[in-house]
């Protein structure tokens, strides 16, 4: 199965439909008056759909087992067509589109099986996904929305060229995949004046996102959060609570990170661990959903 360990739990919803076409009004009348020999067609199909939703991962190899927290099955008769809709909710790392379509498909097959003794010309027509919500696909930049970023690596070792920077470049690569342009990249030593200089130079003009990579741990030279936090106009403590929680579920020492986040003017400032793995975990934990802050800022400018 596809690796989803890097994903976060979010509320995910999907609605799927299937259409069953019968050949005569007599079949529709039998359904409505509950005269089908095999029983109440809609009740049987509803139960079958719910079983199918829960058993999807048992029959479709690449589907992950997941907790089904809500399922609703509805039937709508329109002349000779019966439309089945199945809505499924979960709070998990992956969506429930296939579960909803599987439920609709099995409900349609159940109608077919129960009605075939009285109607030899039943057709199962479309099975399709109507809508889905949740996950990172819900968060993206608006068309034409441009965000300029600066990535500053805080590391004595890398600054002295005793090691190569990998974490900062990995962050830049991840930003590029989100259509965010990194306009400035620099490696600086773990020095208060150097950090302050970068803050001053990158919280004006065309930089909306300023990311410091490194210096967030507990060693004597890890001072990035200590310098950044007093400079914040508005701290966003929940941002790093989420990042640490995400990391802690994957690595037992993530709780030692002292990263901070907040606004300096209209620039969002984030501090991230200096290890490549830690920095990428923070990117996975926070992006793209954190980009919603720029929608809020843009809205407040025009209100």
Long-range contacts (C-beta under 8 A, 24 or more apart in sequence): 1-61, 1-62, 1-63, 1-64, 2-62, 2-64, 4-64, 4-93, 4-94, 5-93, 5-250, 6-281, 6-284, 7-93, 7-94, 7-135, 7-136, 7-284, 8-93, 8-246, 8-284, 8-285, 9-91, 9-92, 9-93, 10-91, 10-92, 10-134, 10-135, 11-89, 11-90, 11-91, 11-133, 11-134, 12-89, 12-90, 12-91, 12-92, 12-94, 12-95, 12-96, 12-132, 12-133, 12-134, 12-135, 13-87, 13-88, 13-89, 13-96, 13-131, 13-132, 13-133, 13-134, 14-87, 14-88, 14-95, 14-96, 14-97, 14-99, 14-100, 14-101, 14-129, 14-131, 14-132, 14-133, 15-85, 15-86, 15-87, 15-88, 15-100, 15-129, 15-130, 15-131, 15-132, 16-85, 16-86, 16-97, 16-100, 16-101, 16-103, 16-104, 16-127, 16-128, 16-129, 16-130, 17-83, 17-84, 17-85, 17-86, 17-104, 17-126, 17-127, 17-128, 17-130, 18-83, 18-84, 18-104, 18-105, 18-107, 18-108, 18-124, 18-125, 18-126, 18-127, 18-128, 19-81, 19-82, 19-83, 19-84, 19-108, 19-124, 19-125, 19-126, 20-81, 20-82, 20-84, 20-108, 20-111, 20-112, 20-122, 20-123, 20-124, 20-125, 21-80, 21-81, 21-82, 21-122, 21-123, 21-124, 21-125, 22-80, 22-81, 22-82, 22-115, 22-119, 22-121, 22-122, 23-80, 23-119, 23-120, 23-121, 23-122, 24-80, 24-119, 25-80, 26-118, 26-119, 27-80, 27-115, 27-118, 27-119, 27-122, 28-77, 28-80, 30-118, 31-77, 31-82, 31-115, 32-77, 36-114, 36-115, 36-118, 37-117, 37-118, 38-113, 38-114, 38-117, 39-114, 41-110, 41-111, 41-114, 41-115, 42-75, 44-110, 44-114, 45-73, 45-75, 45-84, 45-107, 45-108, 45-110, 45-111, 45-114, 46-73, 46-75, 46-107, 48-106, 48-107, 48-109, 48-110, 49-73, 49-84, 49-86, 49-103, 49-104, 49-106, 49-107, 49-110, 50-103, 51-106, 52-102, 52-103, 52-105, 52-106, 52-107, 53-86, 53-88, 53-96, 53-99, 53-100, 53-102, 53-103, 56-98, 56-99, 56-102, 56-103, 59-102, 60-98, 60-102, 63-98, 63-99, 64-93, 64-94, 66-90, 66-92, 66-93, 66-94, 66-96, 66-99, 67-91, 67-92, 68-96, 68-99, 71-103, 73-103, 73-107, 81-125, 82-111, 84-108, 84-111, 85-130, 94-135, 95-132, 95-134, 95-135, 96-132, 97-129, 97-132, 100-129, 101-127, 101-128, 101-129, 136-287, 136-288, 136-289, 139-288, 139-289, 139-291, 139-292, 140-178, 140-288, 140-291, 141-178, 141-179, 141-180, 141-288, 141-291, 141-294, 142-295, 145-294, 145-298, 146-181, 147-180, 147-181, 147-208, 147-209, 147-291, 147-294, 148-180, 148-181, 148-182, 148-183, 148-206, 148-207, 148-208, 148-209, 149-175, 149-180, 149-181, 149-182, 149-183, 149-207, 149-208, 149-209, 149-210, 149-211, 150-182, 150-183, 150-184, 150-185, 150-186, 150-198, 150-202, 150-207, 150-209, 150-210, 150-211, 151-175, 151-182, 151-184, 151-185, 151-211, 151-213, 152-184, 152-185, 152-186, 152-187, 152-188, 152-195, 152-198, 152-202, 152-210, 152-211, 152-212, 152-213, 153-185, 153-186, 153-187, 153-188, 153-212, 153-213, 153-214, 153-274, 154-188, 154-189, 154-190, 154-194, 154-195, 154-212, 154-213, 154-214, 154-215, 154-224, 154-274, 155-187, 155-189, 155-190, 155-214, 155-215, 155-274, 156-189, 156-190, 156-221, 158-187, 158-214, 159-187, 159-188, 159-189, 160-189, 166-276, 167-213, 167-214, 167-272, 167-273, 167-274, 167-275, 167-276, 167-278, 167-279, 167-280, 168-213, 168-214, 168-279, 170-276, 170-279, 170-280, 171-211, 171-213, 171-272, 171-279, 171-280, 171-283, 174-280, 174-283, 174-287, 175-209, 178-287, 178-288, 178-291, 180-209, 183-207, 190-214, 190-215, 190-221, 190-222, 190-223, 190-224, 192-223, 192-227, 195-223, 195-224, 195-227, 195-228, 196-227, 196-231, 199-227, 199-228, 199-231, 199-264, 199-269, 202-267, 203-264, 203-265, 203-267, 203-269, 204-265, 204-267, 207-267, 208-266, 208-267, 208-268, 208-294, 209-267, 209-268, 209-270, 210-264, 210-267, 210-268, 210-269, 210-270, 211-269, 211-270, 211-271, 211-272, 212-269, 212-270, 212-271, 212-272, 213-272, 213-273, 213-274, 213-279, 214-272, 214-273, 214-274, 215-271, 215-274, 216-257, 216-258, 216-259, 216-271, 216-272, 216-273, 216-274, 217-256, 217-257, 217-258, 217-273, 217-274, 218-256, 218-258, 222-258, 224-271, 225-258, 225-259, 225-260, 225-271, 228-260, 228-269, 228-271, 229-260, 229-262, 231-264, 232-260, 232-262, 232-263, 232-264, 232-269, 233-262, 233-263, 233-264, 233-265, 234-262, 234-263, 235-260, 235-261, 235-262, 236-261, 236-262, 236-263, 236-293, 237-261, 239-270, 239-286, 239-290, 240-271, 242-285, 242-286, 243-272, 243-281, 243-282, 243-285, 243-286, 245-285, 246-281, 246-282, 246-284, 246-285, 247-278, 247-281, 247-282, 247-285, 250-281, 251-277, 251-278, 251-281, 254-278, 254-281, 266-297, 268-293, 268-294
